[in-house]
Amino acid sequence: MIKRFSKKAQQSNWFMIILVLAIITLVVVALAITGAFGKINNLFNKVSDLEVAAQACEQYASVGLKTSYCNTFQKVELNGKVQYANCEYLKNHGAVFDDKEIGNCSVDDNFLKEFCVNKKLGDEEMVNGKTCEKLKEGNSVST
């Protein structure tokens, strides 16, 4: 004798499946509205920023884009400090391994100071290991 589910039992199963999917959809929408996905995404971005910057620098070097290599500053976490850094600084600190010689960058403290001012960075923010406060004062001691 074969037992078959009644129509009411089948309808009840479908109702439960639809109810669970609706609840999952509402949770996802609520998370999106509250910005929780942005917070989760930031966790992954902090880990990958240096790697992305290093890959960009290696590309600049391989193609010979000296201006981009020297004058593009990317926000990275290096040695436990979040800062803006160009490729030359990253290479000098072991974060970039390019085998192409692109030449020395002529990025001096005045250039870094202008970067701080143009980007409207706070005094405590860092560019190539130097705080904007020190750059604005003219005391460019690396930290």
C-alpha positions in Angstrom: 0.0 0.0 0.0 1.5 3.3 -1.1 0.9 6.3 1.2 0.5 9.6 -0.4 0.7 13.1 1.2 -2.6 14.9 1.3 -3.0 18.1 -0.6 -3.1 20.0 2.7 0.3 18.6 3.8 1.8 19.6 0.4 0.3 23.1 0.6 1.7 23.4 4.2 5.2 22.4 3.0 5.2 25.0 0.2 3.9 27.6 2.7 6.8 26.9 5.0 9.4 27.1 2.2 7.9 30.4 1.0 7.8 31.7 4.6 11.5 30.9 5.2 12.6 32.5 1.9 10.6 35.6 2.7 12.3 35.9 6.2 15.7 35.4 4.6 14.9 38.1 2.0 13.7 40.5 4.8 16.9 39.9 6.8 19.1 40.6 3.7 17.2 43.8 2.9 17.4 45.0 6.5 21.2 44.4 6.6 21.6 46.3 3.3 19.6 49.3 4.6 21.5 49.5 7.9 24.8 49.4 6.1 26.0 46.1 7.7 27.3 44.9 4.3 29.6 48.0 4.2 31.0 47.1 7.6 31.6 43.5 6.5 33.2 44.7 3.2 35.5 47.1 5.1 36.9 44.1 7.0 38.0 42.5 3.7 39.2 45.8 2.2 41.6 46.5 5.1 43.3 43.2 4.4 43.6 43.6 0.7 44.4 47.4 0.3 48.2 46.8 0.5 48.0 43.9 -2.0 46.0 46.0 -4.4 48.4 48.9 -4.1 51.4 46.6 -4.6 49.9 45.1 -7.8 49.1 48.5 -9.1 52.7 49.6 -8.5 54.1 46.5 -10.2 51.9 47.3 -13.2 53.0 51.0 -13.3 56.7 49.8 -13.2 56.2 47.1 -15.9 54.7 49.6 -18.3 57.1 52.4 -17.4 54.5 54.8 -16.0 56.8 56.9 -13.9 54.3 59.6 -13.1 51.8 57.1 -11.8 54.5 55.2 -10.0 55.7 58.3 -8.2 52.7 60.6 -7.9 49.8 58.2 -7.2 49.2 57.8 -3.5 47.1 55.0 -2.2 45.7 54.6 1.3 47.2 51.5 2.8 48.0 50.0 6.2 51.8 49.6 6.5 53.6 48.7 9.7 50.4 49.0 11.6 49.7 52.6 10.4 47.1 53.7 7.9 48.7 56.1 5.5 48.9 57.4 2.0 51.9 56.0 0.1 53.3 56.1 -3.3 55.0 53.1 -5.0 58.5 54.2 -4.3 57.8 54.4 -0.5 56.0 51.0 -0.7 59.0 49.5 -2.5 61.5 51.0 0.0 59.5 49.4 2.8 59.3 45.9 1.2 55.7 46.0 0.1 56.3 46.1 -3.6 58.6 43.8 -5.5 59.1 45.0 -9.0 62.2 44.1 -11.0 61.9 47.0 -13.4 64.0 50.1 -12.6 61.8 53.1 -13.0 64.3 55.6 -11.5 64.0 57.7 -8.4 60.9 59.7 -7.7 61.4 63.4 -7.1 58.7 63.6 -4.5 59.9 65.9 -1.8 58.3 67.2 1.4 56.7 70.2 -0.3 55.0 67.8 -2.7 53.7 65.7 0.2 52.6 68.9 2.0 50.6 69.9 -1.1 49.1 66.4 -1.2 47.9 66.9 2.5 46.4 70.3 1.7 44.8 69.3 -1.6 43.2 66.2 -0.1 42.2 68.2 3.1 43.9 65.6 5.3 43.9 66.0 9.1 47.1 66.8 10.9 47.4 63.3 12.3 47.0 61.6 8.9 50.2 60.3 7.3 51.7 60.5 3.8 54.8 58.4 3.0 55.4 57.8 6.8 55.2 61.5 7.7 52.3 63.2 9.5 50.6 66.1 7.7 51.2 68.2 10.8 54.9 67.8 10.5 54.9 68.4 6.8 52.9 71.6 7.2 55.3 72.8 9.9 58.3 71.9 7.8 59.5 69.3 10.3 59.3 66.2 8.2 60.4 63.6 10.7 59.4 60.1 9.5 57.4 58.0 12.0 
